[in-house]
Amino acid sequence: MEQYEILIIGGGPAGMMAAVSAAGQGAKVLLLERNSRLGRKLLITGKGRCNVTNNCDRDTLLNNIPRNPRFLYSAFAQFSPEDTIAFFENRGLPLKTERGNRVFPVSDKAADVERTLESAVRDFGAEIRTGRAERLILEDGAVKGVLCEDGTEYRAGAVILACGGRSYPLTGSTGDGYALAAQAGHKIVPPVPSLIPILTEESDPKEMQGLSLKNVTLTVSKKGKPVYEELGELLFTHFGLSGPLVLSASAHMAGKKPAGDCGEKFYASMLKGEGYSLSIDWKPGLSEEQLDRRPLRDFAKYQNKDVINSLGELLPRKSIPVILRRAGIPFETKVNSITKEQRHALLNALKRFTLTPVGFRPIEEAIITSGGVDVKQVNPRNMESKLCQGLYFAGEMLDVDGYTGGFNLQIAFATGYLAGQSAAR
C-alpha cells in the first residue's frame, strides 16, 4: 500500500490538468492511467490537430454548452480560454486562432499538445503510473484511495475521477469511471453519443461518399421549425453525413437513447418519428436570383452537350447525377433545350437539398459522450462530491458537454484545474 495526498484516475486532458494544478500547490500526486501512455484520445482530436480551446468570452463559451452550462460557471471563472492559451504558450507551445475562434497549435500536431501536458505533469512533480482502478476504498463516508485490478492498493486523502466517457473505447474511454462514481452513491445520467455522424434514409449520400463540401449551410428542422443552422464543412458517407457541421448538428437533435446495445441497428431507428429533417444549401453565398442565372454561363459554353457534362464548373463531379435526378432533369437533355422550369428545379435542388435523419452512428464513434455523473450531486465551486468527502470529478465523465470548436477540451481543462486546486487545499 502506498500513500499519496491526491490520487487522480485517468490520464486524459482533464486528468493531466488536474495533476498539474494539484502538484503545483505542492501536493504529493499520483496520476493513474490504464493505458501505457497518457492522452491517447487527445491525439485523435481535431483530426490529429487538437482544437485546444475556443478564443471567446465566457458568455459565448456558456452558450456553446447545451447541457448544464451554469454548473461550469465557477470552473470557467477559475480557468478561462485565455488561461488555457497562456498555459500552453508559456510552456513553449505556440498557438493560433482560426475560423470560428478555434485555437490550434501552430504545428497542427495533437502530439505536441499531449507532450506539453505530460511534460508539465512531470515538471511539477506528479508521479505517473499505469494501472486500472477497480473500486474505490470508502470509509465513514469518505474516499481513502483505490484498489486496482492487479491487487495494488493506493491510499490518498483525495481522489479525482477523470476517466472520460464512453466514446472511442480503444483509447481507454470505456466508462470505467461511471462504476466508480456509482459505488460512492452517485447517480449516472445514462450516457448517449454526442457530436456524432448521422444516418440518413436516402441513398444519395452513399452515391457521393467521400465528397466533402466546404462553405455550405446545414439546417436542422424539427416538424418544420429550424433548431440549428450553421455554415461550414460536411462529408457525405456510405451511411449518411459526417463532418464538423453534422457533428455539431447532432448535439441539437433529441432521440438519443442510453448506450446499451451499441450496434448500428440499435441507433438506426432512434430518430424515426421524431420529425427531423436536414437541408443543405450548396451555394449559400448566392441568392436564388443569382444562382438561377449562374448556370447560364455554363449552358452557353456547353450548349451542344448533354446537361450531365455541362455542370463541372458549378458542382463536384460526384454530385452532378444526384442533383440532376433530384431536379428531375434527364441526364441526356441537351443544354440548349433546358427550360426555365428545369433551371428553377435545379436551383431548388441546390438551395434545399433535403435528407431524412433516421439515427446516429454507434457511441464508439462519437466525439464525446453526453450524460454521466449527475452534476446536481457535485459542488460546482470545487468539483467535490456532495455525497462522499474527498471525491472529486473532472472532464467528460460529468454530465456536461459542448459543441465542436474547442469547447469540450476547455471543459476538461477548466474542471481539471478546479478539481486539482480544490483537492490540494
Buried (B, 14 or more C-beta within 10 A) or exposed (E): EEEBBBBBBBBBBBBBBBBBBBBBBEBBBBBBBBBEEBBBBBBBBBEEBBBBBBBBEEEBBBBBBBBBBEBBBBBBEBBBBEBBBEBBBEBEBEBEBEEBBBBBBEBEBBBBBBBBBBBBBBEBBBBBEBBBBBEBBBEEEBBBBBBBEEEBEBBBBBBBBBBBBBBBBEBBBBBBBBBBBEBBBBEBBBBBBBBBBBBBBBEBBEBBBEBEBEEBBBBBBBEEEEBBBBBBBBBBBEBBBBBBBBBBBBBBBEBBBEBEEBEBEBBBEBBBEBEBBBBBBBBBEBEEEEBBEBBEEBBEEBEEBEBBEBBEEBBBEEBBBBBBBBBEBEEEBBBEEBEEEBBEBBBBBBBEBBBBBBBBBBBBBBBBBBBBBBBEBBBBEBBBBEBBBBBBBBBBBBBBBBBBBBBBBBBBBBBBBBBBBBBBE
